[in-house]
Amino acid sequence: MSTLYRVKPGGTVRGRLRVPGDKSISHRAIMLGSIAEGTTRITGFLEGEDALATMNIFRAMGVPIEGPVQGRVTVHGVGSRGLRAPTRELDCGNSGTSMRLLAGLLAGQPFTSVLTGDASLRRRPMRRVTEPLARMGARIETAPEGRPPLTVYGTTRLKGVEHTLRVASAQVKSALLLAGLYASGRTCVTEPAPTRDHTERMLRAFGYPVLSSGSTVCVEGGGRLAACEIEVPADISSAAFFLVAGSIAPGSDLTLTHVGINPSRIGVLEILKRMGADITLMNPRQVGGEPVADLRVRHAPLKGVEVPPELVPLAIDEFPVLFVAAACAEGETVVTGAEELRVKESDRIAVMAQGLRRLGVEAQPMPDGMRIRGGAYGGGVVDSHGDHRVAMAFAVAALRASGPIEILDCANVATSFPGFVLAARSVGLDIEEHAGEGQPRGET
């Protein structure tokens, strides 16, 4: 059995909504709280399957963690050298963030560990993390073609390196910085384009010095982290579905509350505004070192744009729903420089192009992006290929479809947005969740 969504066409989104906590920040709060000294209290924690997988991994390494209860978690840190060797494989579920960041953190431990995950995660490439970690002295064995599971032979002899990323990736950057906490000397990572900086911000919140100069960020090994309080803002990646919904559905007026607007994450806002979206930031404030605001979105006619390359890394997780915005825009939208989308929970370029075409959208996939010509489109059956963001994107697409949309393989939505269907209904989408027989997937 699998989960599918059936969404009736048309509708308007209105009201106020707070989406779940930021997944990236939730992961990092557990990781750094676990290796800090003292008790870290977290509020707004995302109780999705990905973040819970990270929590259970640290419990398996001897970290006492209470919760979550209504987004509240208490982590009793064991210090940078207090993790214990796990007695079983560490299951990351569907979470690539967990696996890639943990590869760096575990590389500096005095024990061996095995990182595994579900079938989807075990298909995802890990060499872009394991190869630079090997330069630091890490020894990590992978399955064929550099895929999970990862066997991490921890060592206390990591050495700091200066590494320049070929492709902008916050996960690779963060893995190297976490390994750098355990390395001798300085570890520096230079990015070809800015990516989300939650790791750097949170390290500073835990009292760990981080040096930043231009596109380079550095840490010195051997320091200590001090417990603190972390308030997790609402996830802009989850808010993005409703920002697009409010933009494309006539008559919409929706306010999303307490959304994180970290400058390294607001590419989706910049792209939508370039397309003509009516989005207003209200009540901006700072919470736990992260900027937040309430976002009001009202319907506006969108136009196609050529997305500037510098905005692509800042919106990499939001492109599935941005492709839907492009399908509703007048004219052509072109996205390039987004090859990272090929190695997400699915090949998001291929899977989104396949689904859009099934609805009648002109969508031309390219090696590093997509070309979409907006216009009217119909309903139909699309396959999310187990990708949570693809599933939610096509649910939003129904607001402008001429017929109902059925979306297959939606169970993984719980990894990032538990309660999505109820939230979507509460603001106006006519969506139902069903248990359905698994169906064969088309080629991508």
PATI-660544 format. One record per residue (C-alpha): z, y, x; residue number from 1. Coordinates in steps of 0.25 Angstrom, whole numbers, plus 5000, padded with zeros to 4 digits. Each point is the difference from the previous one (the first is absolute). Layout:
<nodes>
{up = Z | north = Y | east = X | seq = NUM}
...
</nodes>
This chain:
<nodes>
{up = 5000 | north = 5000 | east = 5000 | seq = 1}
{up = 4997 | north = 5014 | east = 5004 | seq = 2}
{up = 5003 | north = 5014 | east = 4995 | seq = 3}
{up = 4989 | north = 5009 | east = 4994 | seq = 4}
{up = 5000 | north = 5014 | east = 4994 | seq = 5}
{up = 4992 | north = 5004 | east = 4987 | seq = 6}
{up = 4998 | north = 5015 | east = 4999 | seq = 7}
{up = 4993 | north = 5006 | east = 4988 | seq = 8}
{up = 4991 | north = 5012 | east = 5002 | seq = 9}
{up = 5003 | north = 5014 | east = 4999 | seq = 10}
{up = 5013 | north = 5007 | east = 4998 | seq = 11}
{up = 5008 | north = 5012 | east = 5006 | seq = 12}
{up = 5012 | north = 5000 | east = 5009 | seq = 13}
{up = 5011 | north = 5010 | east = 4997 | seq = 14}
{up = 5015 | north = 5001 | east = 5003 | seq = 15}
{up = 5009 | north = 4999 | east = 5012 | seq = 16}
{up = 5001 | north = 4988 | east = 5009 | seq = 17}
{up = 5008 | north = 4996 | east = 5013 | seq = 18}
{up = 4992 | north = 4989 | east = 5007 | seq = 19}
{up = 5008 | north = 4990 | east = 5009 | seq = 20}
{up = 5005 | north = 5003 | east = 5014 | seq = 21}
{up = 4991 | north = 5001 | east = 5012 | seq = 22}
{up = 4997 | north = 4987 | east = 5006 | seq = 23}
{up = 4998 | north = 5004 | east = 5014 | seq = 24}
{up = 5013 | north = 5008 | east = 5000 | seq = 25}
{up = 5007 | north = 4988 | east = 4994 | seq = 26}
{up = 4995 | north = 4990 | east = 5010 | seq = 27}
{up = 5005 | north = 5009 | east = 5012 | seq = 28}
{up = 5013 | north = 5004 | east = 4994 | seq = 29}
{up = 5004 | north = 4985 | east = 5000 | seq = 30}
{up = 4994 | north = 4997 | east = 5014 | seq = 31}
{up = 5007 | north = 5012 | east = 5006 | seq = 32}
{up = 5013 | north = 4999 | east = 4992 | seq = 33}
{up = 5001 | north = 4985 | east = 5005 | seq = 34}
{up = 5000 | north = 5004 | east = 5015 | seq = 35}
{up = 5008 | north = 5012 | east = 4998 | seq = 36}
{up = 5015 | north = 5001 | east = 5003 | seq = 37}
{up = 5008 | north = 5002 | east = 4987 | seq = 38}
{up = 4997 | north = 5000 | east = 4985 | seq = 39}
{up = 4987 | north = 5006 | east = 4995 | seq = 40}
{up = 4999 | north = 5003 | east = 4985 | seq = 41}
{up = 4987 | north = 5000 | east = 4994 | seq = 42}
{up = 4996 | north = 5006 | east = 4986 | seq = 43}
{up = 4987 | north = 5000 | east = 4993 | seq = 44}
{up = 4996 | north = 4986 | east = 5007 | seq = 45}
{up = 4988 | north = 4994 | east = 4995 | seq = 46}
{up = 5003 | north = 4987 | east = 4993 | seq = 47}
{up = 4986 | north = 4994 | east = 5002 | seq = 48}
{up = 4997 | north = 4987 | east = 5006 | seq = 49}
{up = 4995 | north = 5005 | east = 5014 | seq = 50}
{up = 5013 | north = 5008 | east = 5002 | seq = 51}
{up = 5009 | north = 4989 | east = 4996 | seq = 52}
{up = 4993 | north = 4991 | east = 5009 | seq = 53}
{up = 5004 | north = 5009 | east = 5012 | seq = 54}
{up = 5014 | north = 5000 | east = 4995 | seq = 55}
{up = 5001 | north = 4985 | east = 4999 | seq = 56}
{up = 4994 | north = 4999 | east = 5014 | seq = 57}
{up = 5012 | north = 5008 | east = 5006 | seq = 58}
{up = 5010 | north = 4993 | east = 4992 | seq = 59}
{up = 4994 | north = 4987 | east = 5006 | seq = 60}
{up = 5003 | north = 5006 | east = 5014 | seq = 61}
{up = 5015 | north = 5003 | east = 4996 | seq = 62}
{up = 5000 | north = 5014 | east = 4995 | seq = 63}
{up = 5009 | north = 5002 | east = 4988 | seq = 64}
{up = 4993 | north = 5007 | east = 4989 | seq = 65}
{up = 5005 | north = 5003 | east = 4986 | seq = 66}
{up = 4991 | north = 5003 | east = 4988 | seq = 67}
{up = 4990 | north = 5004 | east = 4996 | seq = 68}
{up = 5007 | north = 5005 | east = 4987 | seq = 69}
{up = 4992 | north = 5011 | east = 4993 | seq = 70}
{up = 4993 | north = 5004 | east = 5013 | seq = 71}
{up = 5013 | north = 5001 | east = 5008 | seq = 72}
{up = 5002 | north = 4991 | east = 5012 | seq = 73}
{up = 5011 | north = 5000 | east = 5011 | seq = 74}
{up = 4996 | north = 4995 | east = 5014 | seq = 75}
{up = 5011 | north = 4996 | east = 5009 | seq = 76}
{up = 4993 | north = 5002 | east = 5014 | seq = 77}
{up = 5002 | north = 4990 | east = 5011 | seq = 78}
{up = 4995 | north = 5009 | east = 5011 | seq = 79}
{up = 4988 | north = 5000 | east = 5009 | seq = 80}
{up = 5004 | north = 4986 | east = 5006 | seq = 81}
{up = 5007 | north = 4994 | east = 4988 | seq = 82}
{up = 4989 | north = 4993 | east = 4993 | seq = 83}
{up = 5002 | north = 4984 | east = 5000 | seq = 84}
{up = 4989 | north = 4990 | east = 5002 | seq = 85}
{up = 4995 | north = 4996 | east = 4986 | seq = 86}
{up = 5001 | north = 4985 | east = 4996 | seq = 87}
{up = 4987 | north = 5000 | east = 4992 | seq = 88}
{up = 4986 | north = 5007 | east = 5000 | seq = 89}
{up = 5001 | north = 5014 | east = 4996 | seq = 90}
{up = 4992 | north = 5002 | east = 4987 | seq = 91}
{up = 4993 | north = 5014 | east = 4999 | seq = 92}
{up = 4994 | north = 4996 | east = 4986 | seq = 93}
{up = 4988 | north = 5009 | east = 4998 | seq = 94}
{up = 5005 | north = 5011 | east = 5009 | seq = 95}
{up = 4991 | north = 5004 | east = 5012 | seq = 96}
{up = 5010 | north = 5011 | east = 5003 | seq = 97}
{up = 5011 | north = 4990 | east = 5002 | seq = 98}
{up = 4992 | north = 4991 | east = 5009 | seq = 99}
{up = 4994 | north = 5011 | east = 5009 | seq = 100}
{up = 5013 | north = 5008 | east = 5002 | seq = 101}
{up = 5009 | north = 4988 | east = 5002 | seq = 102}
{up = 4990 | north = 4995 | east = 5010 | seq = 103}
{up = 5004 | north = 5012 | east = 5009 | seq = 104}
{up = 5015 | north = 4999 | east = 4997 | seq = 105}
{up = 5001 | north = 4985 | east = 5002 | seq = 106}
{up = 4992 | north = 5001 | east = 5013 | seq = 107}
{up = 5013 | north = 5006 | east = 5007 | seq = 108}
{up = 5010 | north = 4990 | east = 4994 | seq = 109}
{up = 5006 | north = 4989 | east = 5009 | seq = 110}
{up = 4995 | north = 4989 | east = 4990 | seq = 111}
{up = 4988 | north = 4994 | east = 4995 | seq = 112}
{up = 4996 | north = 5002 | east = 4985 | seq = 113}
{up = 4988 | north = 4997 | east = 4991 | seq = 114}
{up = 4994 | north = 5010 | east = 4991 | seq = 115}
{up = 4992 | north = 4994 | east = 4988 | seq = 116}
{up = 4995 | north = 5004 | east = 4986 | seq = 117}
{up = 4993 | north = 4997 | east = 4988 | seq = 118}
{up = 4985 | north = 4995 | east = 5000 | seq = 119}
{up = 4995 | north = 5014 | east = 4999 | seq = 120}
{up = 5008 | north = 5005 | east = 5012 | seq = 121}
{up = 4997 | north = 4988 | east = 5008 | seq = 122}
{up = 4985 | north = 5004 | east = 5000 | seq = 123}
{up = 5003 | north = 5014 | east = 5005 | seq = 124}
{up = 4997 | north = 5003 | east = 5015 | seq = 125}
{up = 5012 | north = 5003 | east = 5009 | seq = 126}
{up = 4993 | north = 5001 | east = 5014 | seq = 127}
{up = 5000 | north = 5016 | east = 4999 | seq = 128}
{up = 5015 | north = 4999 | east = 5000 | seq = 129}
{up = 5002 | north = 4987 | east = 5009 | seq = 130}
{up = 4991 | north = 5005 | east = 5011 | seq = 131}
{up = 5006 | north = 5014 | east = 5003 | seq = 132}
{up = 5014 | north = 4993 | east = 4999 | seq = 133}
{up = 4995 | north = 4990 | east = 5011 | seq = 134}
{up = 4998 | north = 5012 | east = 5009 | seq = 135}
{up = 5015 | north = 5003 | east = 4999 | seq = 136}
{up = 5003 | north = 4985 | east = 5004 | seq = 137}
{up = 5001 | north = 4994 | east = 4986 | seq = 138}
{up = 4996 | north = 4986 | east = 4998 | seq = 139}
{up = 4995 | north = 4997 | east = 4986 | seq = 140}
{up = 4992 | north = 4988 | east = 4996 | seq = 141}
{up = 4991 | north = 5001 | east = 4988 | seq = 142}
{up = 4992 | north = 4990 | east = 4991 | seq = 143}
{up = 4985 | north = 5000 | east = 5003 | seq = 144}
{up = 4992 | north = 5013 | east = 5000 | seq = 145}
{up = 5013 | north = 5008 | east = 5002 | seq = 146}
{up = 5006 | north = 4997 | east = 4986 | seq = 147}
{up = 5014 | north = 4997 | east = 4996 | seq = 148}
{up = 5009 | north = 4993 | east = 5001 | seq = 149}
{up = 5005 | north = 5007 | east = 5012 | seq = 150}
{up = 5010 | north = 4993 | east = 5010 | seq = 151}
{up = 5007 | north = 5011 | east = 5007 | seq = 152}
{up = 5007 | north = 4996 | east = 5013 | seq = 153}
{up = 5010 | north = 5011 | east = 5002 | seq = 154}
{up = 5003 | north = 5005 | east = 5014 | seq = 155}
{up = 5010 | north = 5011 | east = 5005 | seq = 156}
{up = 4989 | north = 5004 | east = 5011 | seq = 157}
{up = 4991 | north = 5008 | east = 4992 | seq = 158}
{up = 4994 | north = 5012 | east = 5007 | seq = 159}
{up = 4996 | north = 5014 | east = 4995 | seq = 160}
{up = 4985 | north = 5003 | east = 4999 | seq = 161}
{up = 4991 | north = 5011 | east = 4997 | seq = 162}
{up = 4990 | north = 4995 | east = 4989 | seq = 163}
{up = 4989 | north = 5007 | east = 4993 | seq = 164}
{up = 4996 | north = 4994 | east = 4987 | seq = 165}
{up = 4985 | north = 4998 | east = 4997 | seq = 166}
{up = 5002 | north = 5000 | east = 4985 | seq = 167}
{up = 5011 | north = 5009 | east = 4993 | seq = 168}
{up = 5010 | north = 4991 | east = 4995 | seq = 169}
{up = 5015 | north = 5004 | east = 4997 | seq = 170}
{up = 5004 | north = 4985 | east = 5000 | seq = 171}
{up = 4995 | north = 4998 | east = 5014 | seq = 172}
{up = 5006 | north = 5013 | east = 5005 | seq = 173}
{up = 5013 | north = 4996 | east = 4993 | seq = 174}
{up = 5000 | north = 4986 | east = 5006 | seq = 175}
{up = 4998 | north = 5005 | east = 5014 | seq = 176}
{up = 5011 | north = 5011 | east = 4998 | seq = 177}
{up = 5010 | north = 4989 | east = 4995 | seq = 178}
{up = 4997 | north = 4991 | east = 5012 | seq = 179}
{up = 5002 | north = 5013 | east = 5009 | seq = 180}
{up = 5015 | north = 5001 | east = 4995 | seq = 181}
{up = 5002 | north = 4987 | east = 5008 | seq = 182}
{up = 4991 | north = 5003 | east = 5012 | seq = 183}
{up = 5003 | north = 5005 | east = 5013 | seq = 184}
{up = 4995 | north = 5014 | east = 5002 | seq = 185}
{up = 4991 | north = 5008 | east = 4991 | seq = 186}
{up = 4991 | north = 4995 | east = 4989 | seq = 187}
{up = 4989 | north = 5010 | east = 4996 | seq = 188}
{up = 4990 | north = 4999 | east = 4989 | seq = 189}
{up = 4988 | north = 5009 | east = 4998 | seq = 190}
{up = 4992 | north = 5000 | east = 4987 | seq = 191}
{up = 4985 | north = 5004 | east = 4998 | seq = 192}
{up = 5004 | north = 5006 | east = 4987 | seq = 193}
{up = 5014 | north = 5003 | east = 4993 | seq = 194}
{up = 5006 | north = 4989 | east = 4992 | seq = 195}
{up = 5013 | north = 4999 | east = 4992 | seq = 196}
{up = 5012 | north = 5003 | east = 5008 | seq = 197}
{up = 5012 | north = 4994 | east = 4993 | seq = 198}
{up = 5004 | north = 4992 | east = 5012 | seq = 199}
{up = 5002 | north = 5012 | east = 5009 | seq = 200}
{up = 5007 | north = 5008 | east = 4989 | seq = 201}
{up = 5009 | north = 4989 | east = 4997 | seq = 202}
{up = 5003 | north = 4997 | east = 5014 | seq = 203}
{up = 5005 | north = 5014 | east = 5002 | seq = 204}
{up = 5008 | north = 4999 | east = 4987 | seq = 205}
{up = 5007 | north = 4988 | east = 5007 | seq = 206}
{up = 5003 | north = 5009 | east = 5012 | seq = 207}
{up = 4989 | north = 4994 | east = 5009 | seq = 208}
{up = 4993 | north = 5010 | east = 5008 | seq = 209}
{up = 4985 | north = 5000 | east = 4998 | seq = 210}
{up = 4990 | north = 5009 | east = 5008 | seq = 211}
{up = 4987 | north = 5005 | east = 4994 | seq = 212}
{up = 4989 | north = 5008 | east = 5006 | seq = 213}
{up = 4987 | north = 5002 | east = 4993 | seq = 214}
{up = 4995 | north = 4986 | east = 4996 | seq = 215}
{up = 5010 | north = 4992 | east = 5009 | seq = 216}
{up = 5014 | north = 4995 | east = 4997 | seq = 217}
{up = 5009 | north = 4994 | east = 5009 | seq = 218}
{up = 5014 | north = 4993 | east = 5001 | seq = 219}
{up = 5009 | north = 4996 | east = 5011 | seq = 220}
{up = 5006 | north = 4986 | east = 5000 | seq = 221}
{up = 5014 | north = 4996 | east = 5000 | seq = 222}
{up = 5006 | north = 5011 | east = 4990 | seq = 223}
{up = 5009 | north = 4998 | east = 4988 | seq = 224}
{up = 4998 | north = 5002 | east = 4985 | seq = 225}
{up = 5011 | north = 5006 | east = 4992 | seq = 226}
{up = 5001 | north = 4996 | east = 4985 | seq = 227}
{up = 4997 | north = 5011 | east = 4990 | seq = 228}
{up = 4996 | north = 5002 | east = 4985 | seq = 229}
{up = 4986 | north = 4999 | east = 4996 | seq = 230}
{up = 4994 | north = 5005 | east = 4986 | seq = 231}
{up = 4987 | north = 4993 | east = 4998 | seq = 232}
{up = 4990 | north = 5010 | east = 4992 | seq = 233}
{up = 4990 | north = 4995 | east = 4990 | seq = 234}
{up = 4988 | north = 4993 | east = 5006 | seq = 235}
{up = 4988 | north = 5009 | east = 5001 | seq = 236}
{up = 4991 | north = 4988 | east = 5001 | seq = 237}
{up = 5005 | north = 4995 | east = 4986 | seq = 238}
{up = 5000 | north = 5015 | east = 4994 | seq = 239}
{up = 4985 | north = 5000 | east = 5004 | seq = 240}
{up = 4996 | north = 4991 | east = 4989 | seq = 241}
{up = 5006 | north = 5010 | east = 4990 | seq = 242}
{up = 4994 | north = 5012 | east = 5007 | seq = 243}
{up = 4986 | north = 4994 | east = 4998 | seq = 244}
{up = 5004 | north = 4996 | east = 4986 | seq = 245}
{up = 5004 | north = 5014 | east = 4996 | seq = 246}
{up = 4987 | north = 5005 | east = 5007 | seq = 247}
{up = 4990 | north = 4992 | east = 4993 | seq = 248}
{up = 5006 | north = 4998 | east = 4986 | seq = 249}
{up = 4996 | north = 5012 | east = 4991 | seq = 250}
{up = 5013 | north = 5007 | east = 4994 | seq = 251}
{up = 5009 | north = 4995 | east = 5011 | seq = 252}
{up = 5012 | north = 5007 | east = 5005 | seq = 253}
{up = 5010 | north = 4992 | east = 5008 | seq = 254}
{up = 5011 | north = 5003 | east = 5009 | seq = 255}
{up = 5004 | north = 4990 | east = 5011 | seq = 256}
{up = 5015 | north = 5003 | east = 5005 | seq = 257}
{up = 5006 | north = 5000 | east = 5014 | seq = 258}
{up = 4987 | north = 4995 | east = 5007 | seq = 259}
{up = 5000 | north = 5000 | east = 5016 | seq = 260}
{up = 4990 | north = 5010 | east = 5005 | seq = 261}
{up = 5002 | north = 4997 | east = 5015 | seq = 262}
{up = 4988 | north = 5007 | east = 5007 | seq = 263}
{up = 4995 | north = 4987 | east = 5006 | seq = 264}
{up = 4999 | north = 4994 | east = 4986 | seq = 265}
{up = 4993 | north = 5011 | east = 4991 | seq = 266}
{up = 4986 | north = 4997 | east = 5003 | seq = 267}
{up = 4999 | north = 4995 | east = 4985 | seq = 268}
{up = 5004 | north = 5014 | east = 4996 | seq = 269}
{up = 4990 | north = 5007 | east = 5009 | seq = 270}
{up = 4988 | north = 4991 | east = 4996 | seq = 271}
{up = 5003 | north = 5001 | east = 4985 | seq = 272}
{up = 5001 | north = 5015 | east = 5001 | seq = 273}
{up = 4987 | north = 5001 | east = 5007 | seq = 274}
{up = 4994 | north = 4992 | east = 4989 | seq = 275}
{up = 5005 | north = 5011 | east = 4990 | seq = 276}
{up = 5013 | north = 4993 | east = 4995 | seq = 277}
{up = 5011 | north = 5009 | east = 4994 | seq = 278}
{up = 5013 | north = 4996 | east = 5007 | seq = 279}
{up = 5012 | north = 5010 | east = 5002 | seq = 280}
{up = 5011 | north = 4997 | east = 5009 | seq = 281}
{up = 5013 | north = 5004 | east = 4994 | seq = 282}
{up = 5015 | north = 5001 | east = 5005 | seq = 283}
{up = 4997 | north = 4997 | east = 5015 | seq = 284}
{up = 5012 | north = 4995 | east = 5007 | seq = 285}
{up = 5005 | north = 4992 | east = 5012 | seq = 286}
{up = 5007 | north = 4987 | east = 4998 | seq = 287}
{up = 5005 | north = 4992 | east = 5011 | seq = 288}
{up = 4990 | north = 5006 | east = 5010 | seq = 289}
{up = 4989 | north = 4997 | east = 4991 | seq = 290}
{up = 4993 | north = 5011 | east = 4991 | seq = 291}
{up = 4999 | north = 4997 | east = 4985 | seq = 292}
{up = 4995 | north = 5008 | east = 4988 | seq = 293}
{up = 4996 | north = 4998 | east = 4985 | seq = 294}
{up = 4985 | north = 4998 | east = 4998 | seq = 295}
{up = 4994 | north = 5005 | east = 4987 | seq = 296}
{up = 4986 | north = 4995 | east = 4998 | seq = 297}
{up = 4990 | north = 5005 | east = 4989 | seq = 298}
{up = 4987 | north = 4995 | east = 4996 | seq = 299}
{up = 4988 | north = 5007 | east = 5007 | seq = 300}
{up = 4986 | north = 4997 | east = 5002 | seq = 301}
{up = 4998 | north = 4993 | east = 5014 | seq = 302}
{up = 4988 | north = 5002 | east = 5010 | seq = 303}
{up = 4995 | north = 4991 | east = 5011 | seq = 304}
{up = 5004 | north = 5003 | east = 5014 | seq = 305}
{up = 4998 | north = 4995 | east = 5014 | seq = 306}
{up = 5014 | north = 4997 | east = 5004 | seq = 307}
{up = 5003 | north = 5006 | east = 5014 | seq = 308}
{up = 5003 | north = 4990 | east = 5011 | seq = 309}
{up = 5013 | north = 5006 | east = 5003 | seq = 310}
{up = 5006 | north = 4998 | east = 4986 | seq = 311}
{up = 4996 | north = 4985 | east = 5000 | seq = 312}
{up = 5013 | north = 4995 | east = 5008 | seq = 313}
{up = 5008 | north = 5009 | east = 4991 | seq = 314}
{up = 4996 | north = 4993 | east = 4987 | seq = 315}
{up = 4996 | north = 4986 | east = 5005 | seq = 316}
{up = 5009 | north = 4992 | east = 4989 | seq = 317}
{up = 4995 | north = 5009 | east = 4989 | seq = 318}
{up = 4985 | north = 4998 | east = 5001 | seq = 319}
{up = 4999 | north = 4989 | east = 4990 | seq = 320}
{up = 5004 | north = 5010 | east = 4989 | seq = 321}
{up = 4992 | north = 5011 | east = 5007 | seq = 322}
{up = 4988 | north = 4992 | east = 4998 | seq = 323}
{up = 5003 | north = 5000 | east = 4985 | seq = 324}
{up = 5001 | north = 5015 | east = 5001 | seq = 325}
{up = 4986 | north = 5000 | east = 5007 | seq = 326}
{up = 4994 | north = 4991 | east = 4989 | seq = 327}
{up = 5005 | north = 5011 | east = 4990 | seq = 328}
{up = 4995 | north = 5012 | east = 5008 | seq = 329}
{up = 4987 | north = 5007 | east = 4998 | seq = 330}
{up = 4991 | north = 4997 | east = 5012 | seq = 331}
{up = 5002 | north = 4992 | east = 5012 | seq = 332}
{up = 5012 | north = 4997 | east = 5008 | seq = 333}
{up = 4999 | north = 4994 | east = 5014 | seq = 334}
{up = 5012 | north = 4994 | east = 5008 | seq = 335}
{up = 4998 | north = 4996 | east = 5015 | seq = 336}
{up = 5009 | north = 4997 | east = 5011 | seq = 337}
{up = 5009 | north = 4991 | east = 4991 | seq = 338}
{up = 4997 | north = 4986 | east = 5007 | seq = 339}
{up = 5015 | north = 4998 | east = 4999 | seq = 340}
{up = 4998 | north = 4997 | east = 4985 | seq = 341}
{up = 4993 | north = 4987 | east = 5005 | seq = 342}
{up = 5013 | north = 4994 | east = 5004 | seq = 343}
{up = 5010 | north = 5004 | east = 4989 | seq = 344}
{up = 5005 | north = 4990 | east = 4990 | seq = 345}
{up = 4985 | north = 4998 | east = 4997 | seq = 346}
{up = 4987 | north = 5005 | east = 5005 | seq = 347}
{up = 5002 | north = 5013 | east = 4992 | seq = 348}
{up = 4986 | north = 5005 | east = 5002 | seq = 349}
{up = 4993 | north = 4987 | east = 4996 | seq = 350}
{up = 5010 | north = 4997 | east = 4988 | seq = 351}
{up = 5000 | north = 5014 | east = 4995 | seq = 352}
{up = 4984 | north = 5001 | east = 5001 | seq = 353}
{up = 4999 | north = 4986 | east = 4993 | seq = 354}
{up = 5009 | north = 5005 | east = 4988 | seq = 355}
{up = 4994 | north = 5013 | east = 4999 | seq = 356}
{up = 4986 | north = 4994 | east = 4999 | seq = 357}
{up = 5005 | north = 4991 | east = 4989 | seq = 358}
{up = 5004 | north = 5012 | east = 4992 | seq = 359}
{up = 4986 | north = 5006 | east = 5002 | seq = 360}
{up = 5004 | north = 5010 | east = 5011 | seq = 361}
{up = 4990 | north = 5003 | east = 5011 | seq = 362}
{up = 5008 | north = 4996 | east = 5012 | seq = 363}
{up = 4994 | north = 4997 | east = 5014 | seq = 364}
{up = 5010 | north = 4994 | east = 5010 | seq = 365}
{up = 4998 | north = 5004 | east = 5015 | seq = 366}
{up = 5007 | north = 4993 | east = 5012 | seq = 367}
{up = 5010 | north = 5011 | east = 5001 | seq = 368}
{up = 5000 | north = 5006 | east = 4985 | seq = 369}
{up = 4993 | north = 5002 | east = 4988 | seq = 370}
{up = 4990 | north = 5009 | east = 4992 | seq = 371}
{up = 5002 | north = 5001 | east = 4986 | seq = 372}
{up = 4992 | north = 5008 | east = 4989 | seq = 373}
{up = 5008 | north = 5004 | east = 4988 | seq = 374}
{up = 4997 | north = 4998 | east = 4986 | seq = 375}
{up = 5002 | north = 4993 | east = 4987 | seq = 376}
{up = 5005 | north = 4985 | east = 5001 | seq = 377}
{up = 5003 | north = 4989 | east = 4991 | seq = 378}
{up = 5011 | north = 4989 | east = 5000 | seq = 379}
{up = 5000 | north = 4986 | east = 5005 | seq = 380}
{up = 5008 | north = 4990 | east = 5008 | seq = 381}
{up = 5003 | north = 5003 | east = 5014 | seq = 382}
{up = 5008 | north = 4992 | east = 5011 | seq = 383}
{up = 5011 | north = 5007 | east = 5008 | seq = 384}
{up = 5000 | north = 4989 | east = 5010 | seq = 385}
{up = 5015 | north = 5000 | east = 5000 | seq = 386}
{up = 5000 | north = 5015 | east = 5005 | seq = 387}
{up = 5011 | north = 5008 | east = 4993 | seq = 388}
{up = 4993 | north = 5013 | east = 5002 | seq = 389}
{up = 4986 | north = 4995 | east = 4995 | seq = 390}
{up = 5007 | north = 4995 | east = 4988 | seq = 391}
{up = 5006 | north = 5013 | east = 4996 | seq = 392}
{up = 4988 | north = 5008 | east = 5004 | seq = 393}
{up = 4991 | north = 4993 | east = 4990 | seq = 394}
{up = 5011 | north = 5001 | east = 4989 | seq = 395}
{up = 4999 | north = 5015 | east = 5002 | seq = 396}
{up = 4985 | north = 4999 | east = 4999 | seq = 397}
{up = 5001 | north = 4996 | east = 4986 | seq = 398}
{up = 5004 | north = 5014 | east = 4996 | seq = 399}
{up = 4985 | north = 5004 | east = 5001 | seq = 400}
{up = 4993 | north = 4986 | east = 4997 | seq = 401}
{up = 4992 | north = 4998 | east = 4988 | seq = 402}
{up = 5006 | north = 4986 | east = 4998 | seq = 403}
{up = 5012 | north = 4992 | east = 5003 | seq = 404}
{up = 5003 | north = 4996 | east = 5014 | seq = 405}
{up = 5006 | north = 4987 | east = 5004 | seq = 406}
{up = 5006 | north = 4999 | east = 5014 | seq = 407}
{up = 5003 | north = 4986 | east = 5006 | seq = 408}
{up = 5010 | north = 4996 | east = 5010 | seq = 409}
{up = 5010 | north = 5011 | east = 4998 | seq = 410}
{up = 5014 | north = 4993 | east = 5004 | seq = 411}
{up = 5001 | north = 5007 | east = 5013 | seq = 412}
{up = 5001 | north = 5014 | east = 4994 | seq = 413}
{up = 5015 | north = 4997 | east = 5000 | seq = 414}
{up = 5000 | north = 5001 | east = 5015 | seq = 415}
{up = 4999 | north = 5015 | east = 5000 | seq = 416}
{up = 5001 | north = 5004 | east = 4985 | seq = 417}
{up = 5010 | north = 4992 | east = 4992 | seq = 418}
{up = 4999 | north = 5004 | east = 4985 | seq = 419}
{up = 4986 | north = 5006 | east = 5002 | seq = 420}
{up = 4995 | north = 4995 | east = 4986 | seq = 421}
{up = 5013 | north = 5007 | east = 4993 | seq = 422}
{up = 4998 | north = 5013 | east = 5008 | seq = 423}
{up = 4985 | north = 5000 | east = 4996 | seq = 424}
{up = 5003 | north = 4998 | east = 4986 | seq = 425}
{up = 5011 | north = 5010 | east = 5000 | seq = 426}
{up = 4990 | north = 5011 | east = 5003 | seq = 427}
{up = 4988 | north = 4996 | east = 4992 | seq = 428}
{up = 4992 | north = 4988 | east = 5005 | seq = 429}
{up = 4997 | north = 4989 | east = 4990 | seq = 430}
{up = 5003 | north = 4988 | east = 5010 | seq = 431}
{up = 5005 | north = 4986 | east = 4998 | seq = 432}
{up = 5004 | north = 4990 | east = 5010 | seq = 433}
{up = 4997 | north = 4985 | east = 4997 | seq = 434}
{up = 5002 | north = 4987 | east = 5007 | seq = 435}
{up = 4986 | north = 4994 | east = 5002 | seq = 436}
{up = 4993 | north = 4988 | east = 5006 | seq = 437}
{up = 4995 | north = 5003 | east = 5014 | seq = 438}
{up = 4985 | north = 5003 | east = 5001 | seq = 439}
{up = 4991 | north = 4998 | east = 5011 | seq = 440}
{up = 4997 | north = 5012 | east = 5008 | seq = 441}
{up = 4987 | north = 5006 | east = 5002 | seq = 442}
{up = 4994 | north = 5003 | east = 5014 | seq = 443}
{up = 5004 | north = 5013 | east = 5007 | seq = 444}
</nodes>
